[in-house]
Amino acid sequence: MSTEAEEKVVPVEEMHGFVIRCMRTAGAPEHHAQALADLLTAADHRGHYSHGLNRLDMYVRDIQSGMTVHNVEPTVVKETAATALVEGNNVLGPVVGRFCMDLAIQKAKEAGIGWVSARGSNHFGIAGWYSMRAMEQGLLGMAFTNTSPLLVPTRARKPTLGTNPLSLAAPGNQGDSMVLDMATTAVALGKVELNDRKGKPIPKGWGVDSSGKTSTDPKPVVESGGLMPLGGSEECSGYKGYGLSMMVDVFCGLLSGAAFGPNVRRWKTNDRPANLGQCFIAIDPSAFAPGFTDRMSDLMDHCRNLEPAEGESEVLVPGDPERKHIEKCTRLGGIPYHPNQIKYAQNLAEELKIQPMKTL
């Protein structure tokens, strides 16, 4: 197990540059590589290590193999004043997502709300990156995506739905905000993969093996099993996570005409394009009751000022853990990584024959 003293610190700009070097060498154009670097760096900076550097090789392979297209851009298929359907044209997910959220923001500023559904997209990283893009302009932002079948429904044995994450970012006063970013499974697959890479067991309730039995060994979960829905077992209300996953697929796969449920390409296979469906929503709070940010701040302050449970020091709201991680990165002068993550990045650099990341 790695301790904080053993962690290697990488300056934020160094991580960002490394992603660009990798993707440009793989064949991605500069602005596509830039979008991915912005996303992956933000993920690790915020402490979402499952969706940052951990995912870089997947994007590299997709470009190298031609499974993800690099020489086209997303296009609008149809639109109204407040809605749009976008064809992602099989380019990198962050490129599609940024295009769609920017379009939703534009529509929200003009019509009060912007709802954009996309098809033909790919893995788009942390959903919160898109929601915060709207929030930074004073809007409420929401983002959803369907994913490869990884969730094992309650009473089922095999995965048939995705982790199907959802996000909401809402602005408060003086730069404060609530940023909810969550999967509809008990945990993201990347966290199971990280434990496998680190040689650590996973908590009971994260995933199951090929027989549908709960496993604390990450390897059978990653290789032949699946993830439990949010809540875990049926007795612990896992059917609610199962239902939320289906809801996200309605917004993403069904509404856009993309692949959905078991029809989505299996994880890390390349027999066909992923054709993921995604949904991006921007809402102008001024189109509704005045004083939204005041009320948002009141709600967050109320929760934070609650008396902590025994053994706890504070009550947090969604987005607070990420702010704390960013503050930690600032103190350290960069993003701290487990030594195995640094080794993984070094191996990727050697393979691509590029300059590796520099650590402090």
C-alpha positions, 0 to 999 in steps of 0.5 A: 500500500502506498503512503503519502510519503511514497506518492510522486507529485506531478505538476498540473501543467506537466500532466496536461502536457503529457496527455497532449504529447501522448495523443498527438503521437497517437494521431489526434489533432491538437484541439482534440488532444487539448480537450482530452488533456483538459478533461483528464487533468481536471479529473486527477486534480479533483481526485477522480483518479479512476478517470484521469491518467488511469484512462489515458492508454484507452484513448491512445489505443482508440486513436491508434487503431482507428476505432475513434475517428480523428479527422472529423467534428461533431455535427448538429442533426436537428435543433429547436430553440432549446434542443438539439440532436448531435451526431458525434461522428465517432470522435473522442468523447470529450470533443463531443461533450464539449461541443454539446455542452457549449451548444446547450449553454448557448441555448440556455442563454437564449431560451432559458434551457438547453437540452442536447442529446448526442449519439455516435460518441465515446467515453467522455470521462468525468461527467462533472467536467461538462456540468461545471462548464455551464456552472462557470457561466452562472447556469445549472449544468447537467450531464449524463452518459450511457456506458458499456454493460458493467452493472449487474441488475439486482436478481441478475447474474451478468451485466447488462446496463452501464455505470451510466453516470450523472452530474449536476453543478449548481452555483452558489454565492462567492464562487461556492457551488455544489457539484454532484458527479456519480455513477449509478453503480456502487463504484466506478470500474476505474476504482476497481481497476486501480485497486487491482493495479495497486494489489489491494482488495476492494470493499464488499459490495463493489462488484461480483464475480462471473457467478454473480457472487460478491467479490473482494478480489478486484481481478474477477470483477474486472475480467469476468464479473461486473459492478453492483448497482448503487446501494448494493444488494436488493436488501440495501436498495440496489434496485434504486441504482438499477432504476437510475441506470435505466433512467440515464439510458432513456435520456442518452441511448433511447432519446438520441438513437444511440446504442443502449443497454446490452447493445453498447459495445463491451468494455475495451473491445473494438469490434465496432464503434461504441456509439455511446449516447449522451445528454447535456443540459444547461438551465438559466436560473434567472428564468425561474424564481430570483435569488437562486444562488442565495438559496443554494448557499443557504442549503449548502451552509445548512448541511455543512453546519450540521453536527457531525456524527461521532468520530467525524469532524465535519459534514460535506456537500457534493464538491467539497471533497474535490475542493479539498483535493485541489487544495492538497495539490496546491500545497504539494505543488502538483497532483500526487500519484501512486508509484504504480501509476507513475510506472504505468505512465513511464511505460506508455511514454516508452512505448510511444517514444515520447518524453515521460512525465516529470515528477517533483 
